[in-house]
């Protein structure tokens, strides 16, 4: 099971940190990703981190603004989002796996960026 939290409404330029609590599987054995879905659009993979937490990958539109990290001791995945833009508005969910290899995702947490 994956349960996201931390979503909120923020103004452009603001910051948020999302959390994803994992249970029911060996969290430290899996690569993990964040995926977002904007209103009226399909899911968009945005970043991933490997099992050990020492390799990450981002799409260009969030590179330099978002940071993915993980705490394997506490089975938690994080997404720190800085300098948020209106186009970042979406439902954010975490997924087990990397890119097209994601096997399942959580229900998501809503992020709205608006003035």
Beta strands, then each sheet from edge to edge (+ up, - down):
strand 1: 2-5
strand 2: 9-10
strand 3: 16-22
strand 4: 32-37
strand 5: 44-49
strand 6: 56-58
strand 7: 66-71
strand 8: 76-81
strand 9: 90-96
strand 10: 104-105
strand 11: 109-113
sheet 1: 1+ 3- 8+ 7-
sheet 2: 2+ 11+ 9- 4+ 5- 6+
sheet 3: 2+ 11+ 9- 10+
end
